[in-house]
């Protein structure tokens, strides 16, 4: 399982450990727990997470707002601020860095998990192409978004990260789409055309009215079929030219 990666920047050890345990128990991957901005900055730039939980008032000379502003100069990552200080001045300074959510201590596990879900959704709304924004519906079992060119599918109440390279192919099944990865199979309540529209990953290509394949996972092909592992997938006549234009033959 390719879990959503979350970095925690919190100088109170007990709170940081509680958050880390909660995230692990709910299937998230914690990339690191950092007690200061000075320690967090180079590590986060070296190993970018999918989301950051950042305390505003940190030990050391630099605060969480400074950390987020410096990271934002290099990359776009959704941010949730966590703080015990809710005064207007602090809030306005934090707001200037455009966080995706804001949590006041003490907060409940349910509030934190809901904030993570909301932050990922809000961030994804700014990342997906405008033509598909209106088609995204939060709360659906198959709600999917794109963040940093990864596909997120909502499964059992949380977003599960699907790395593009793990996708092998997608197959039409009536009004549903069967998405097959290296380790899992997902049934998505969208037809293949809808799935293709909402999943504009560059290496996915439709080669048949019933199939989409990942170009990077094709092992071989002939005049009639492509082969992805042991799976033989037909090439539709009307899709052949587009397929041949996307591959390089010597």
C-alpha positions in Angstrom: 0.0 0.0 0.0 1.4 3.4 -1.0 0.2 5.6 1.9 -0.1 9.3 2.0 3.1 10.8 3.5 2.8 13.3 6.3 5.6 15.4 8.0 5.0 16.5 11.6 6.7 19.7 12.8 6.0 19.9 16.6 8.3 20.7 19.5 6.1 19.2 22.2 7.2 15.6 22.3 4.1 14.0 23.8 1.8 15.8 21.3 4.1 14.8 18.4 4.1 11.2 19.4 0.3 11.1 19.9 -0.2 12.6 16.4 2.4 10.1 14.9 0.7 7.1 16.5 -2.8 8.3 15.4 -1.6 8.7 11.8 0.1 5.3 11.7 -3.1 3.7 13.1 -5.1 5.2 10.3 -2.8 4.1 7.5 -0.8 7.3 6.9 3.0 7.2 6.6 4.9 9.7 8.8 8.0 10.8 7.0 9.5 12.5 10.0 8.8 14.2 13.3 10.8 17.4 13.7 11.0 19.6 16.8 12.2 22.8 15.0 12.1 24.6 11.7 15.8 24.5 11.5 15.8 20.7 11.5 12.6 20.3 9.4 13.5 22.6 6.5 16.4 20.6 4.9 14.7 17.2 5.6 11.4 18.2 4.1 13.1 19.7 1.0 15.0 16.4 0.7 12.0 14.2 1.2 8.9 16.1 0.2 5.7 14.8 2.0 2.2 14.9 0.6 1.0 17.0 3.6 2.6 18.9 6.5 1.3 19.4 10.1 3.2 22.4 11.4 3.1 24.0 14.9 3.4 27.7 14.6 5.4 28.3 17.8 8.4 26.1 17.7 11.6 25.8 19.7 14.5 27.6 18.1 14.9 30.9 16.3 12.5 30.2 13.5 8.7 29.6 13.7 6.4 27.4 11.7 5.1 30.3 9.6 8.7 31.0 8.4 9.2 27.3 7.7 6.1 27.1 5.5 7.0 30.3 3.7 10.5 28.9 2.8 9.1 25.5 1.7 6.5 27.3 -0.4 9.2 29.0 -2.4 10.5 25.6 -3.5 7.4 23.4 -3.7 3.6 23.2 -3.2 2.6 21.1 -0.3 -0.7 21.2 1.6 -0.3 22.6 5.2 -2.2 22.3 8.4 -1.2 24.7 11.1 -1.5 23.4 14.7 -1.2 25.9 17.5 -2.3 26.9 21.0 -2.2 30.6 20.0 -5.4 31.7 18.3 -5.0 35.5 18.5 -5.8 37.5 15.4 -2.2 38.6 14.7 -0.9 35.0 14.7 -3.9 33.9 12.6 -3.3 36.6 10.0 0.4 35.9 9.7 -0.3 32.2 9.3 -3.1 33.0 6.8 -0.7 34.9 4.5 1.1 31.5 3.8 -2.2 30.1 2.5 -2.6 27.0 4.7 -5.2 24.4 3.9 -6.5 24.1 7.4 -5.9 25.5 10.9 -6.2 23.5 14.2 -6.3 25.0 17.7 -4.9 23.0 20.5 -6.3 21.0 22.2 -8.0 19.2 19.3 -9.6 15.7 19.1 -8.3 12.9 16.9 -11.5 13.2 14.9 -10.9 16.9 14.2 -7.3 16.2 13.1 -8.3 13.4 10.7 -11.1 15.5 9.3 -8.7 18.4 8.8 -6.3 16.2 6.9 -9.1 14.9 4.6 -10.3 18.5 4.0 -6.7 19.8 3.4 -6.0 17.2 0.8 -9.3 17.9 -0.9 -8.8 21.7 -0.8 -5.3 21.3 -2.2 -6.4 19.0 -4.9 -9.0 21.5 -6.1 -6.2 23.9 -6.8 -4.1 21.2 -8.6 -6.4 19.5 -11.0 -7.1 21.0 -14.4 -10.0 23.5 -14.4 -12.1 21.4 -16.8 -12.4 18.6 -14.3 -12.8 20.5 -11.1 -16.5 20.7 -11.4 -16.7 16.9 -11.9 -15.1 16.1 -8.5 -17.6 15.3 -5.8 -16.2 14.8 -2.3 -17.9 12.1 -0.2 -18.3 9.6 -3.0 -16.7 6.2 -2.4 -14.6 6.6 -5.5 -13.7 10.3 -5.1 -10.3 10.7 -6.7 -7.9 13.6 -6.9 -4.4 14.4 -8.3 -1.6 15.7 -6.1 2.0 15.8 -7.3 1.1 13.6 -10.2 -0.2 10.8 -7.9 -3.8 9.5 -7.9 -5.7 9.5 -4.7 -8.8 7.3 -4.4 -11.1 7.6 -1.5 -11.4 4.1 0.0 -13.2 3.4 3.3 -13.4 7.0 4.3 -9.8 8.0 3.6 -7.6 8.9 0.6 -5.4 6.1 -0.6 -2.4 7.1 -2.6 -1.9 5.3 -5.9 1.6 5.9 -7.4 1.3 6.3 -11.2 4.0 3.8 -11.9 2.0 1.1 -10.0 -1.0 1.4 -12.4 -0.9 -1.4 -15.0 -4.2 -0.9 -16.8 -7.9 0.0 -16.4 -10.7 -2.1 -17.9 -14.3 -1.1 -18.6 -17.0 -3.1 -16.8 -20.3 -1.7 -17.8 -20.8 1.6 -16.1 -17.8 0.8 -13.8 -14.0 0.9 -14.3 -11.7 -1.8 -12.9 -8.3 -0.3 -12.0 -5.5 -2.8 -11.7 -2.2 -1.9 -10.0 0.7 -4.1 -9.0 -0.9 -5.1 -5.7 -4.5 -4.1 -5.7 -7.7 -4.0 -7.8 -10.2 -1.2 -7.4 -13.8 -0.9 -8.7 -14.6 2.7 -9.5 -18.2 3.8 -10.1 -17.3 5.7 -13.3 -17.3 4.5 -16.8 -14.0 4.3 -18.6 -14.4 7.7 -20.4 -15.2 9.4 -17.1 -12.2 7.8 -15.5 -9.9 8.9 -18.3 -11.3 12.5 -18.1 -10.7 12.7 -14.4 -7.3 11.0 -14.4 -5.1 13.0 -16.8 -1.9 11.2 -15.9 0.5 11.6 -18.9 1.4 7.9 -19.3 -2.2 6.6 -19.4 -3.5 6.0 -22.9 -6.7 4.5 -24.2 -6.0 1.8 -26.7 -9.4 0.2 -26.9 -13.0 1.2 -26.1 -12.7 -1.1 -23.1 -9.0 -0.5 -22.0 -6.6 2.1 -20.8 -3.0 1.1 -20.3 0.0 2.7 -18.7 2.6 3.1 -21.4 5.5 2.6 -19.0 4.1 -0.9 -18.0 3.8 -2.3 -21.6 6.3 -5.2 -22.0 5.6 -5.8 -25.7 3.1 -5.5 -28.4 2.2 -6.7 -31.9 -0.3 -5.7 -34.5 -3.3 -6.7 -32.4 -2.3 -6.7 -28.8 -0.2 -5.1 -26.1 1.1 -7.2 -23.3 1.3 -6.0 -19.7 2.8 -8.8 -17.7 0.6 -11.9 -18.4 -2.3 -9.7 -19.5 -3.1 -9.5 -23.2 -4.9 -6.3 -24.1 -6.4 -5.7 -27.6 -5.6 -2.6 -29.6 -8.8 -1.1 -31.1 -8.5 -0.1 -34.8 -9.7 3.5 -34.1 -7.1 3.9 -31.3 -4.1 2.3 -33.2 -2.7 5.5 -34.7 -2.7 7.4 -31.4 -1.0 4.5 -29.7 1.7 4.3 -32.4 2.3 8.0 -32.2 2.9 7.7 -28.4 5.6 5.0 -28.6 9.1 5.0 -30.1 10.1 2.1 -32.3 13.5 1.5 -33.8 
